Amino acid sequence: MISASCWVPRGYASEFPEKYELTDEEMNRIEQMANLQISEAQADLDETKEPDGNALKSQIEIDDDLKEYDLEHYDDDPVDEITGEPITMFPGLSNTAASYAKIVNEDDDMGEGEEEHYLTLPTEKEEAEEKAELQVYPTDNLVLATRTEDDISYLDVYIYDDGAGAPYGAEEEEGDKFDADVANGMVRENNLYIHHDLMLPSFPLCVEWLSYKPYGANEQSNIGNFAAIGTFEPQIEIWNLDSIDKAFPDAILGDVESETKKKKKKAKKRQLPDRHTDAVLSLAHNKLYRNVLASTSADGTVKLWDLTSCAVARSLDSVHGGKHVSSSQWLDEESDSSNGSILLTGGYDSACCISDVRVADEKSMSRRYKLGNSEEVECVRWSADSATFFAGSDAGNVYCFDARAESKPLWTLHAHDSGISTLEANKFMSNMLVTGAMGEQVVKLWKLDSEQTSVRGPSMVLSRDFDCGKVLTASFAPDIEVAGNLVVGGSGSGLKMWDTFSNKSVRAAFKEQLGRLQQRARQEAKAAGRASRIARKYTDKYTESVMEAERGADEEEGEEEE
């Protein structure tokens, strides 16, 4: 199951991610946390179950001889009394690249072999190959997807390589010569594969990319590559995407001290000013004030986190009347009216709110937009020009509101027969909208009227089943060179990537807008001294492209219908 997804823009990922090595201090910290969770679970069990004296007496009796000579532990490896770690012939290998091997030399006379123990170190060639496998190019996009299998959850970090050189069916251009890969003969088509993954402690509900290093200085030079993850737990974990094999997040927002964790259950149903007390339903990173992260929760609050201290800077408790706040997104455009302070939220109070977080009084900080028939808001999204916004409801309806005035919806669309699970507007195509529903297996692509304030609803371009199960998430790419790429995930296995412009029906419906997009991409690429691939894609020979990277596959794996 893929429950949430988002993209990482090009150029933010480290070219050579570091392999994480667990230190003794961090190992002790993890053990303490594990012991704390075990003790909490035991305490909860003791509260719900009376102690059974007979059960304590029903322990298995060990044979007297075994007890006297400790024979039940005869085959166990010896353990260091100080460190508690097993004693091996070559201690200390766990934090090195060396590996231990054992061979048995056969003895022709006796039929018995002599054991030989030795160490092997990776060769320079092997180290170079491993480094090359992990390399991330500046032209690569990362795709983040939360996956759950057999009650275990992960954050999968995908690499999407859009290729190098002239796309299929296009001619080479002068700018291709300035591409280092093309100069080295590495002309290739696109590719999608899983780079690494991170294990998560609970079922993930949302993921948001952060360009800000937590606990860092609030400066422009503080550039990072992190992922914030919300789950059914009230804490928010922040993970470094440039670190592989990491066992513990870099920061946990809303984490409580061990002595107060015992009171967590009593506080779960009420609101607290410094942390959430229920599941985190959405996350929104402020692109203008990068040290600010907004989170919404089933506890009915909106929290604004200061990532320099990883503490709550402000808690909005009554914006949605204490009901679940399901979705959020910042207005990223910097203007005299917003200045990075406008937050769009939707909740189970059948309302959307546009809030100016600079206003001190919660009662006067928000504009409210009501949905019809007491429908609950499942997701909200700004339009590409920010003049309007969209809201998806639990009844399968999509509403469009004029953000500049509190009013009735401009139009209402019955997009699906079940609750809207994903709603995405393409930032490069102002009239392209994608929807999915939690009870349906199709993704629908819509074309909006050219006039954003028009009361005419959108027209459906196509409906597509990507064999992802019931659709839970969809996300458009953030860079112009991959402007049409959409990732889709759902209750089935595997994340799918669809190049929407590769579909002939989509190209025909958005012909004029796509032409302007390609012209803009060509100009931007020329100014940067390179050639644009998207400007040469989508000729008559270009066929539809749908890709998938299977879990546990090699880097070359992936399907493309080309």
N, C-alpha and C positions, 0 to 999 in steps of 0.2 A: 504494500500500500504506500502510495506517495501522497502525503497529506498537505505539503506546502512546498513552494518553490520561489526562487528569485534569481536574478542575474547579478554578476559582478562586472562592471565596465572594464574595458581594456586598459592595461597599463598600471593597474593597482597591485596585482599579484607579484610576489617576489619571483625573479627568474629561476632561482634555485631554492625551493623550500627546504627548510632544515628538518632533519630527522630529530625528533624529540627524545631526549634521554632523561629518564626519571631519576631524580636525585633522592638521597636518603631522607632529606627533610620532607620532600613532597610525598614520598612513600609513607612516612610516618603520619603525615597529615591525612592521607587517604585512609589509612588504617584506623585512625581516630574517628574519622567521619563514619566509616563502615561500622565500627564498634558502637558509635552513638546511635546509628540507625537500628542496629540489632537490639540494643538496649531499649530503644523506644518501642520497637515491635514487641519485645518481651513484656514491656510494661503494659502495652495495650492488651496483650493476650491475658496478662494477669488480671486486668480490670474486668474482662468479659468472662473469665473462666475461674471458678473456685479451685483452689489447690487441692489436688487429690493425693492424700497421704499414702494410699495404697500404691499409686503409680510410682511414687518415689522409691518404694521398697521393691518394685518389680524390675530392678535393673538386672541385666544378665550377669550371672556369677561366673567369674573366670576360674578356670581349673587351678588347683593349688600349685601344681608344678609350673604352669605358665606364669602364675603370679609371682612365685618365688624367684624364677630365673628370667622373668620379663621376656619370655619367648614369643609373646604375641607381637613384639616389636623387633623380632630377630632380623627381618629382611628390610627394615627401615634404614634409610641413609642416615649417617651420623649428622648431628646438628650442632652448630657452633653455639656454645652457651652464652656468648656475649651478644652476637648479632642475631641469633635465632635462625640463620640461614643454613641450608644443607651444606655439608662439607664435601667438596669435590676435589678431584686430583688437580684441577686447574681453576682455582677460585678467581672471581672477579671478571669472568668473561662476559657477563650479561650486559655490560656497558661498552663493549668493544665490538669490532667487526670480526674478531677471530671466532673460529668454530672448532669444536672438539670432535675428534673422530677416533674410532677404535677398529682395528682389523685383527683377524685371527690367522696366523700363519699355520698351515697344515703340516703336521709331522708325519712323513711317510712311514717311519718305523713303528711308532707307537699309536698312530691314528689320532693323536691329540694335537691340538694347536696351541701356540703361544700367542697371547694377546699383546698387541703393540698399541700404545696410545700416542697420539700426536695432535698438534694444532695446525690449522690451515688459516692463512690470511688471504683476503681477496687480492687479486692481482690488480695492477693499474688499469688494465683493460676492463676488468669487471667493475671497478669503481667508476670508470668513465662511462660505461654503459648504463650503470644504475643512475648516475647523475643525469645523463641524457634522457632517461626515461621519465625523470621527475621534472625536467626543465619546462618552464612556462614561458612562452614567447609574448612579447608586448602586444602582438596582434591576436592573442588568444582571449577568449571570454571564459570566465568561470560560470558555471551554473550550479546553484545550491538547491538540493532537494532533500526533504526529510522522508525517510523510509522506515517502515515498520514491518518486520517479519517475525512470526512466532513470538510475539509479545516483546521483542527486542527492537529498539529504535536506533536509527543512525542518521547522521547528516552525511549525505553523499556529495562530494565535490567533483563535479564534472569539468572536463576541458572540452571546449568547442573550438576547433581550428577551422576557420572558414576557408582555408586553402591559400595557395599562392600562385601567381601567374594569371593568365587569361582564363576566365571561366569557360565551361563547356559551351562550344558553339560561338565563342567570341574571338576576336583578333587581339594579338599582343599590342601593347602600346609602349611608348617611350618610357613612361614611368615605371614599367615592370622591371627595367634594367637596374633601378635603384633599390629593388627588393633584394636583400642579401640572400634569401633562400632561392630566388629565381636565378641570381648570379651564380649560385653554387649548384645549379641544376635540380633544385628541390621543388620543381613545379608539381602541385598536387591539388586534389579536390578536397572538399570539406571532410571533417572527421569528428566524431563524438565518442568520448570514453571517460570512464571513471578514473580520476587521478588518485584520490584517497578518500577515506571516510573516517567519521568520528562517532563513537558510541554515546548515546544519550540516555539519561536516567529515567525518562518518562515519555509518554506518547506526545509527540510534537504537534502543535497546532498552528504555529506561524514561524517564519524565519525572515530576518531582515539583514541586509548587508550594511556594514558600518565602515566608513573610511577614516574612523577616528580610533586611536589607540586608547583603551580605557586606562584611567589613572595618569594619563599623560598631560602635558601642559596644554592649555587652551591657546594654541598658536597654529598659524597656517602650516608650519613645518611638521606638525603632528599628523602624518599620513599613515594610515594602517590598512589592514585587510582582514576584517573580522566579521563574524556572523553572530547576531543575537537571536536566541531561540526561546520561544514561549511554549510552555507545555501545560498539562493539566495541573502541574504544581504551581504555586504562586511565585516561585523564583524565576528569574530570567538569566540564562547562561550566555556568556560571551566567549566565543572561541576564536583563536588565532588560526586563520586559514593558511598561513604560510608555515605552519608547523605540522609535521606528519607524526603519526603514532602518539599523539598527545592523549594523556589519560584524564586530564582535569582541565576545566575551563580557566581562562585567564581572569575572569571576574564573574561574580554571581550577584546580580542585583536583587535586593530584597532578602538576602540571606540573613538569618537570625542567629544570635549567639546560642551556644549549646545549652546554657542554663534556661533560656526562654523557649526552647523548642518543645519542652514538655507541655507548655501552655498553648501550643500552636492550635490544637483542636478546638479549644475553647474560644480562640480568637478568630477562627476561620470564617464564621458567618457575619462578622461585623467588619466595618471599614477601619483601617488604620492609616495614619498620615504618612508613614515612612516605608510602607511596602504593601504589596497586594496580599489578599487573604484567600484568593481563589484562582482558578485557572486564568492564564494569560491568553487572551483571544486574538490580539493583534499588536503589531509593533510598527512604528514609523520613525525613521531617522530623518532629522532635519538637515537638509543639504546646505542650508545657508549658515545656520549655527550648528556646526558639526558635533559639538559636545552635548547636544540635546537629543534625547531619545524619548519618544512618547510610547506609552503602553496602555492598553485597555484590557479590562478584566471582567470576569463573571461576578466579581464583587461589586460592580456598579461604578467603579472609579476610573478616572484617567490619571495616570502618573506621568510627570515630566521629570526625567532623570538627567542629572548632570554627570556626564561620563568622566569628568576630571576627578570627581570624588566617588563616583558610582553610588550616589545617594539621591533621594528624591528631592528635587528643587521645589516642586509644587504638586499638590494633589487636588484634583477637581472631583468633588464627591457628589455633586448634585446636577451635573450637566444633563444627565439622562434619568434623573429621578430615582437613582439607586438601582435601576434595572441593568441587565447585562449590557456592556458596551462592546459590540462585536467587531467593529472595523474602524480604521483611522488612516489618514493620509495628510501630510503637510502640503500646503501650497508652496511650491518650490520657487515660483517666480518672485524675484525681488522687485518690489514696487513701493511707491509712497504709501499705499494703503495697507500693504501686508508686512513688508520688512522681515519676512521669515517667521512671523508670529501667528499665522492663520492655520488653524487645525480643523480638518473635516472629520467628523465622527458619526457613527450610526449605532443605534441601540435597539433593545427590545421594548422600548417605550413607544415604538412606532414613529420615531422621529430621527431626522438628521440634524446635526448642529454644526455651524461654522463659528468657531470660537477664536477670539483674539486673546491670546494668553497673556498679553501685556496688561489687560484690564484686571484690576484687583477684585472687583465684585463679580462673583460667579453668576448672579442673577441677571447682570446686564452685559455679560461678555459674549453672549452667543445669539446668533440668529437660528430660529427653529423652523424646520420644514417637515410637515406632517405627511405621512403616508395614509392611504385610504384603507378602510376596513380593518383598522387596528393591526395591520401587518407588521411583523417584526423585521427590522433591517438586518440583513446578513452581511452585506458588504457595500462599501462606498468607494467611488473613484472620481477624481477630477477629470474633466475633459482636457484635451490637448491645449486649448487656449485659455483654460481656467475660468472662462466666463460662465460655464455651466458645470454641473456635476451629476453623477449617476448614482442611483441607489438600487440594490437588488434585495428583494424581500423573500420571506419564507413561503410565500404563495407563488413564487415563480415569476413575479412581475419585476420589471425594470422601470424606474422613474427617472425623469430628467428634470432638474430644477435650474432656474436662473439664480446663480450665486450672488447676484448683486442686489436682490430684493427678496424679502420673505413673501412667498406667493405660492399658489397652487402649482402642481407639476406642469411643465410645458407639454409633456406627453407621457403616456403610460403604455408600456409594451408588455403583453403577456408572452414572455420569451420561453418559459418552460412550464411543465405541469408539476414540478416540485421545487423546493427551495433553492434559490440561487446560491451556488457554492463559490463561484468565481466570476469576476467582472473586471475586464481589462480594456483600457483605452490605449490605442497606439499613439505614442507621443510624437511620432513623425508623420502620421496620417490622421489628421484631425477628425475625419469622418469614419474611422474604422473602430468597431467595438466587437469584443468577443465575450460570450457568456457560456456558462456551464451550470449544471444543476446536480445536486447531491443524489438525486434519485434517477438520473438519466446518464446514458453512456455517450451522448453526443456533445460536441462543441459546436456552437453556432456563431457564425461570423456575420456581422450586420454592417450595413452602410447607412450612415446618418445623412439627414438632409444637409445641404451645403450651408444653410443658414442655421447657426447654432441655436438661435432663439425661436426657430420655427416650431409650430405646434404639430407638425407632421412627424410621426414616429419613423424609426428606421425601417429599412427593408432588408430582409434576410438574403444574403448572397449565397450561402451554402450551410448545410448541416453535415457534420462529419464524425464518424465513430472511429477513434484511433486504437480501439482494443485496449483501453486503459481501465476498463471497468467503469464504475460510476465516477463521474468527473468531480474531483475535489480541488484542483488547482490548475491555473494557467498563468503564464507570464510572458510578456513581450521583452525582446532584447533592448538594451539601453543605448546601443551604438548605431550610428547611421549606416555603417557597412553591413549590418545584419538586422536592419530595421524591420524586416518582415518575419523574422524567426520567432516562433512561439513554442514554448515548452508546455506540455500537458501531462498531468499525472492524475491517478485516481485509485480506486479500490483494488484494481488489478496490479500486477507487477510490472515494473519498468517505466521509465520516463521517456516520452516521445517528444521529438523536436520536429516541428512542421514549418517549412518555409512557405508562408502563406502566399507570397508573390509567385511561387513556382506553379500554383494552380491557375489554369487558364481562365476559369470563371472569375477568380479574384482579380487577375490582371485586367480582364475586360471591364469589370465593375469600377476599378480604381485607375483606369488608364491615364487620365490627366494628372492625378495626384502622384502616381508612380513616376511619370515622366519628370515632374518638377523635383521629386525626391532624388532621382538619378542625376539630374543636372546639378543639384546642390552638392551631392556626394562627389561628383567629378571636380567641382570647383574647390571643395575643401581638400581633396586629395592632391590636386595640382598645387595648391598653396603650400602643402606639406612636402612637396617634391616626390610624390609617388603616384601610382595609378589606382583608380577605384575599381574594385571588382563588382560591386552592386550596380555601378553605372553601365556595366557591360553584360550583366545577367539578363535572363528572362527574354531571350530571343525566341523565335518560333520553334527552334530545336530544343529549347529548355523544357525538360519534363519535371513532373512533380516530385518533390523531395520530402520524404519522411524518414527520420533517423531514430535509432534506438541503441543504447549501450546496455548490454546485458550485464548483470551483476556477476563478478568473478571472471570476466573475460579478459582477453589480451587487449592491448592498446589499439590494435588494428580493427577491433570488432566494431560493428555498427551497421545498420541497414540504411541504404539510401536507394530510393526508387529512381535511379538515373541510368 
